Amino acid sequence: MILTKTLSVLARLYVAMIFGIVFMPMAIILVISFSADSYLSFPPSGWSLKWYGTVLSNTAFMQGMRNSLVIAVIVAALSLACGLPAAYALVRLEFPGRNLIRNLILAPLILPAMMLGLGILMVFTPAGLVATYPGLVLAHLIMTLPFSVRILQTALGNLGTDVEEAAMTLGAPPLKAFTAVTLPRLLPGIFASSAIAFILSFDEIVLSLFIVGPRLQTLPVEIYRYVDERTDPMVAVLAVLMITISLSVILIVERSIGFSKAFGR
């Protein structure tokens, strides 16, 4: 009994330590964002909200945030539209080359981001897609689609086929059985897939650096270029805003459906 209690306490301390290591940088960034100093310092010598006002009045940053949000929403929708049929085919259908197609879809996860970005740039330049919304959307889609397909594959695989087959046995066509029976049960996985695609697109910087132009910037690229020239608490404020948006999406999904349900568990 004593040994069990000791192990339980040690396990809790270990988990608390891991969470502390993970969240400590974010806590430091949050503190610095309220600094009154004109440079990055921890702890701050004073407290102020002026940097939040400066960020909100900065046209370049606000335009970059709008671009990032619009692109992330479009990418999340396209990732779902392309990923759901692909996941269904890979899980439920038998056809030649299925494993090859699955590996090709997951290939962007294996390639280094710099190599992938360079390849996209070489293809997009002749097509006139550089520094355009369609170009950025397609570049982000290449990165998010493997995650969407993988998540939806797992969700579909855990659902099983018994209920869908029962509906078809009762006379429902395959499409009707999928839309009326399987799709509602798959909604948690759909929400989780869309949320992950949104966050990945919103935070993406490596591929964006190859595609953006002077008149089309995303927020991560704006931050990267700003940090290259100067460092002040404005960078911490921008990081807090990005973390808040990403964390809000995660919390909405978790509170509404739970990530455990998203994978059919």
C-alpha positions as CSV (number, residue, x, y, z in Angstrom):
1,M,0.0,0.0,0.0
2,I,2.8,2.4,0.9
3,L,4.7,1.5,-2.2
4,T,1.6,2.1,-4.3
5,K,1.0,5.6,-2.8
6,T,4.7,6.5,-3.2
7,L,4.6,5.5,-6.9
8,S,1.4,7.5,-7.4
9,V,2.9,10.6,-5.8
10,L,6.1,10.2,-7.9
11,A,4.0,9.8,-11.1
12,R,2.1,12.9,-10.3
13,L,5.2,14.9,-9.6
14,Y,6.7,13.6,-12.9
15,V,3.6,14.6,-14.9
16,A,3.6,18.0,-13.2
17,M,7.3,18.5,-14.0
18,I,6.7,17.6,-17.7
19,F,3.8,20.0,-17.9
20,G,6.0,22.7,-16.2
21,I,8.7,22.2,-18.8
22,V,6.2,22.4,-21.7
23,F,4.3,25.4,-20.5
24,M,7.1,27.4,-18.9
25,P,8.2,29.1,-22.2
26,M,4.6,30.1,-22.9
27,A,4.2,31.5,-19.4
28,I,7.4,33.5,-19.8
29,I,6.2,34.8,-23.2
30,L,2.9,35.8,-21.6
31,V,4.7,37.7,-18.8
32,I,7.0,39.5,-21.3
33,S,4.0,40.6,-23.4
34,F,2.9,42.9,-20.5
35,S,6.3,44.4,-20.2
36,A,6.8,48.2,-20.2
37,D,10.4,47.8,-21.5
38,S,11.4,48.6,-25.0
39,Y,13.4,45.4,-25.3
40,L,12.9,41.7,-24.3
41,S,13.7,41.2,-20.7
42,F,12.6,38.8,-18.0
43,P,11.4,39.7,-15.5
44,P,10.2,43.0,-16.8
45,S,11.1,46.2,-15.0
46,G,7.5,47.5,-15.3
47,W,4.1,46.5,-16.6
48,S,2.1,48.0,-19.5
49,L,-0.5,47.1,-22.1
50,K,1.1,49.5,-24.7
51,W,2.5,46.6,-26.8
52,Y,-0.9,45.1,-27.3
53,G,-2.2,48.5,-28.5
54,T,0.9,48.8,-30.8
55,V,0.2,45.3,-32.3
56,L,-3.5,46.0,-32.8
57,S,-2.7,49.3,-34.6
58,N,0.0,47.8,-36.8
59,T,-1.5,47.4,-40.3
60,A,1.0,44.9,-41.5
61,F,0.5,42.5,-38.6
62,M,-3.3,42.8,-38.7
63,Q,-3.4,42.2,-42.5
64,G,-1.1,39.2,-42.0
65,M,-3.4,37.8,-39.3
66,R,-6.4,38.3,-41.6
67,N,-4.6,36.5,-44.4
68,S,-3.5,33.7,-42.1
69,L,-7.1,33.2,-40.8
70,V,-8.7,33.2,-44.3
71,I,-6.1,30.8,-45.7
72,A,-6.4,28.5,-42.6
73,V,-10.2,28.3,-43.0
74,I,-10.0,27.5,-46.7
75,V,-7.2,25.0,-46.1
76,A,-9.2,23.3,-43.4
77,A,-12.3,23.0,-45.6
78,L,-10.3,21.7,-48.6
79,S,-8.4,19.2,-46.4
80,L,-11.7,17.8,-45.3
81,A,-13.2,17.8,-48.8
82,C,-10.1,16.0,-50.2
83,G,-9.2,13.9,-47.2
84,L,-12.5,12.3,-46.4
85,P,-13.0,10.5,-49.8
86,A,-9.3,9.5,-49.8
87,A,-9.6,8.1,-46.2
88,Y,-12.8,6.2,-47.1
89,A,-11.2,4.7,-50.2
90,L,-8.0,3.7,-48.3
91,V,-10.0,2.1,-45.4
92,R,-13.1,0.6,-47.0
93,L,-12.1,-0.2,-50.6
94,E,-9.8,-2.8,-52.0
95,F,-7.9,-1.8,-55.2
96,P,-4.5,-2.2,-56.7
97,G,-1.8,0.2,-55.5
98,R,-3.7,1.2,-52.3
99,N,-0.6,1.0,-50.2
100,L,1.4,3.0,-52.7
101,I,-1.2,5.7,-52.7
102,R,-1.3,5.8,-48.9
103,N,2.5,6.2,-48.8
104,L,2.4,8.9,-51.5
105,I,-0.2,10.9,-49.5
106,L,2.0,10.6,-46.3
107,A,5.2,11.5,-48.2
108,P,5.1,15.2,-47.4
109,L,5.4,14.3,-43.7
110,I,8.8,12.6,-44.4
111,L,10.3,15.2,-46.7
112,P,12.3,18.1,-45.0
113,A,10.2,21.3,-45.1
114,M,12.9,23.2,-46.9
115,M,13.1,20.6,-49.7
116,L,9.3,20.5,-50.0
117,G,9.1,24.3,-50.1
118,L,11.8,24.5,-52.8
119,G,10.0,21.9,-54.9
120,I,6.7,23.7,-54.5
121,L,8.4,27.0,-55.5
122,M,9.8,25.4,-58.7
123,V,6.4,24.1,-59.7
124,F,4.4,27.2,-58.7
125,T,6.6,29.8,-60.4
126,P,5.9,28.8,-64.0
127,A,2.2,28.4,-63.1
128,G,2.0,31.9,-61.7
129,L,1.0,30.8,-58.2
130,V,3.7,32.5,-56.3
131,A,2.5,35.4,-54.0
132,T,-1.1,34.5,-54.6
133,Y,-3.9,33.2,-52.4
134,P,-4.4,30.0,-54.4
135,G,-0.7,29.3,-54.3
136,L,-0.5,29.7,-50.5
137,V,-3.7,27.6,-50.1
138,L,-2.3,24.8,-52.3
139,A,1.1,24.9,-50.5
140,H,-0.5,24.6,-47.1
141,L,-2.9,21.9,-48.4
142,I,0.1,19.8,-49.4
143,M,1.2,19.9,-45.8
144,T,-2.2,19.5,-44.0
145,L,-3.7,16.8,-46.2
146,P,-1.6,13.9,-44.9
147,F,-2.7,14.8,-41.3
148,S,-6.3,15.0,-42.3
149,V,-6.2,11.7,-44.2
150,R,-4.4,10.0,-41.3
151,I,-6.9,11.2,-38.7
152,L,-9.9,10.3,-40.8
153,Q,-8.4,6.9,-41.6
154,T,-8.1,6.2,-37.9
155,A,-11.6,7.4,-37.1
156,L,-13.1,5.4,-39.9
157,G,-11.1,2.3,-39.0
158,N,-12.3,2.4,-35.4
159,L,-16.0,2.8,-36.4
160,G,-16.2,-0.6,-38.1
161,T,-18.6,-1.5,-40.8
162,D,-21.4,-3.4,-39.0
163,V,-23.9,-0.6,-38.8
164,E,-23.3,0.6,-42.3
165,E,-23.7,-3.0,-43.6
166,A,-26.9,-3.4,-41.7
167,A,-28.3,-0.3,-43.3
168,M,-27.4,-1.6,-46.7
169,T,-28.9,-5.0,-45.8
170,L,-32.2,-3.1,-45.1
171,G,-32.2,-1.6,-48.6
172,A,-30.2,1.6,-48.2
173,P,-27.9,2.4,-51.2
174,P,-24.2,2.7,-50.2
175,L,-24.1,6.5,-50.5
176,K,-27.3,6.8,-48.4
177,A,-25.9,4.4,-45.8
178,F,-22.7,6.4,-45.6
179,T,-24.4,9.8,-45.3
180,A,-27.2,8.7,-42.9
181,V,-25.3,6.3,-40.7
182,T,-21.5,6.6,-41.0
183,L,-21.1,10.3,-41.5
184,P,-22.9,11.3,-38.2
185,R,-20.7,8.9,-36.3
186,L,-17.7,10.3,-38.0
187,L,-18.4,13.9,-37.0
188,P,-15.9,13.9,-34.1
189,G,-13.1,12.8,-36.5
190,I,-14.2,15.4,-39.0
191,F,-14.0,18.2,-36.4
192,A,-10.6,17.1,-35.1
193,S,-9.2,16.8,-38.7
194,S,-10.4,20.3,-39.6
195,A,-9.1,21.7,-36.3
196,I,-5.6,20.2,-36.9
197,A,-5.6,21.4,-40.5
198,F,-6.6,24.9,-39.4
199,I,-3.9,25.1,-36.7
200,L,-1.1,23.7,-39.0
201,S,-2.0,26.2,-41.8
202,F,-2.3,29.1,-39.4
203,D,1.1,28.5,-37.8
204,E,2.9,27.5,-41.1
205,I,6.0,29.5,-41.9
206,V,8.6,27.4,-43.8
207,L,6.4,26.8,-46.9
208,S,4.9,30.3,-46.7
209,L,8.3,31.9,-46.9
210,F,8.8,30.3,-50.4
211,I,5.3,31.5,-51.7
212,V,4.6,34.9,-50.1
213,G,5.3,38.1,-51.9
214,P,5.6,41.8,-50.9
215,R,1.8,42.3,-51.1
216,L,0.8,39.0,-49.6
217,Q,2.1,38.1,-46.2
218,T,1.0,35.7,-43.5
219,L,1.3,36.5,-39.8
220,P,4.1,33.9,-39.1
221,V,6.1,35.4,-42.0
222,E,5.5,38.9,-40.7
223,I,6.8,37.9,-37.3
224,Y,9.8,36.2,-38.7
225,R,10.8,39.2,-40.7
226,Y,10.2,41.6,-37.8
227,V,12.4,39.5,-35.5
228,D,15.1,39.5,-38.1
229,E,15.4,43.3,-37.7
230,R,14.5,44.0,-34.1
231,T,13.3,42.3,-30.9
232,D,10.9,43.9,-28.4
233,P,7.8,42.8,-26.4
234,M,5.7,43.2,-29.6
235,V,7.0,39.8,-30.6
236,A,5.8,38.3,-27.4
237,V,2.3,39.9,-27.9
238,L,2.1,38.3,-31.4
239,A,3.2,35.0,-30.0
240,V,0.5,35.2,-27.3
241,L,-2.2,36.0,-30.0
242,M,-1.1,33.0,-32.1
243,I,-1.1,30.7,-29.1
244,T,-4.5,32.0,-28.0
245,I,-6.1,31.4,-31.4
246,S,-4.6,27.9,-31.7
247,L,-5.5,27.0,-28.1
248,S,-9.0,28.3,-28.6
249,V,-9.6,25.9,-31.5
250,I,-8.2,23.0,-29.5
251,L,-10.4,23.8,-26.5
252,I,-13.5,24.2,-28.7
253,V,-13.0,20.7,-30.2
254,E,-12.2,19.2,-26.8
255,R,-15.1,20.8,-25.0
256,S,-17.6,20.0,-27.8
257,I,-16.7,16.5,-28.8
258,G,-13.5,15.5,-27.1
259,F,-10.4,14.2,-28.9
260,S,-11.0,10.7,-27.6
261,K,-14.3,10.5,-29.5
262,A,-12.6,11.9,-32.6
263,F,-10.7,8.7,-33.0
264,G,-13.7,6.5,-32.3
265,R,-12.6,5.4,-28.8
